[in-house]
Amino acid sequence: MNQYLVIAYDFTDDGALERRMAVRPAHLEGTRQLRQTGNYILGGAILDDHGRMIGSTMVLQFDSDGQLEAWKKQEPYITQHIWEKIEIRPFKVAGAI
């Protein structure tokens, strides 16, 4: 499987955090589904200096770039305009040292 590091920063307008919180249950449900299919490795929120969520990181794995693209087309934080800037890089989880 190909692994990917997703680094995404939220929009910064006045309603950005409220939109994130409204969409968060759908995002978390999608994450649960990814975990069940073995596509989710880890993830979490990026926080500002005050502990407020301002973005996300995820490590995902898919059999193909096509499956990654399919995920992007249905990820609520993308489709509902929560993430403004998204960087997705090939990634390799290190084995036990």
C-alpha positions as CSV (number, residue, x, y, z in Angstrom):
1,M,0.0,0.0,0.0
2,N,1.1,3.6,-0.6
3,Q,1.2,5.8,2.4
4,Y,0.5,9.5,2.5
5,L,1.0,12.3,4.9
6,V,-1.8,14.8,4.8
7,I,-1.2,18.3,6.2
8,A,-4.1,20.6,6.0
9,Y,-4.8,24.1,7.4
10,D,-8.2,25.5,7.9
11,F,-9.7,28.6,6.4
12,T,-9.1,31.6,8.8
13,D,-12.2,33.7,8.3
14,D,-14.4,34.6,11.3
15,G,-16.7,31.5,10.9
16,A,-14.0,29.0,10.2
17,L,-13.9,27.3,13.6
18,E,-17.7,27.1,13.8
19,R,-17.8,25.5,10.4
20,R,-15.2,23.0,11.4
21,M,-17.1,22.0,14.5
22,A,-20.3,21.6,12.5
23,V,-18.6,19.3,10.0
24,R,-16.4,17.5,12.5
25,P,-18.9,14.6,13.2
26,A,-19.0,13.7,9.5
27,H,-15.2,13.9,9.3
28,L,-14.8,11.6,12.3
29,E,-17.3,9.1,10.9
30,G,-15.2,9.0,7.7
31,T,-12.1,8.5,9.7
32,R,-13.8,5.5,11.5
33,Q,-14.7,4.0,8.1
34,L,-11.1,4.5,6.9
35,R,-9.9,2.7,10.1
36,Q,-12.3,-0.2,9.5
37,T,-10.9,-0.6,5.9
38,G,-7.3,-0.4,7.0
39,N,-6.7,2.9,5.2
40,Y,-6.2,5.1,8.4
41,I,-2.9,5.0,10.3
42,L,-3.1,8.1,12.5
43,G,-4.3,11.6,12.6
44,G,-5.1,14.6,14.7
45,A,-5.8,18.3,14.9
46,I,-3.1,21.0,14.5
47,L,-3.6,23.5,17.4
48,D,-2.7,27.2,17.7
49,D,-1.0,28.6,20.8
50,H,-4.4,28.8,22.6
51,G,-5.3,25.1,21.9
52,R,-7.8,25.9,19.2
53,M,-8.0,23.6,16.1
54,I,-6.6,25.3,13.0
55,G,-5.9,22.3,10.8
56,S,-5.3,18.6,10.6
57,T,-2.6,15.9,9.9
58,M,-3.4,12.4,8.8
59,V,-1.4,9.4,7.7
60,L,-3.4,7.3,5.3
61,Q,-2.7,4.4,3.1
62,F,-4.3,3.3,-0.1
63,D,-3.6,0.7,-2.8
64,S,-3.5,3.4,-5.5
65,D,-3.4,7.1,-6.1
66,G,-6.9,6.7,-7.6
67,Q,-8.2,5.6,-4.2
68,L,-6.5,8.6,-2.6
69,E,-8.3,10.8,-5.2
70,A,-11.6,9.1,-4.4
71,W,-11.1,9.8,-0.7
72,K,-10.4,13.5,-1.4
73,K,-13.7,13.8,-3.4
74,Q,-15.7,12.7,-0.4
75,E,-13.7,14.0,2.6
76,P,-16.1,16.4,4.4
77,Y,-13.3,18.8,5.4
78,I,-12.5,19.2,1.7
79,T,-16.0,19.1,0.3
80,Q,-17.4,21.5,3.0
81,H,-14.5,24.0,2.6
82,I,-12.9,23.5,6.1
83,W,-9.4,22.9,4.8
84,E,-8.0,25.9,2.8
85,K,-4.5,24.6,2.2
86,I,-3.8,20.9,1.7
87,E,-0.5,19.2,1.2
88,I,-0.4,15.5,0.5
89,R,3.0,13.9,0.3
90,P,4.2,10.3,-0.1
91,F,5.1,8.9,3.3
92,K,6.6,5.8,4.9
93,V,5.9,4.9,8.4
94,A,9.1,3.8,10.1
95,G,9.3,0.3,11.5
96,A,10.3,-0.4,15.1
97,I,13.8,0.8,15.9
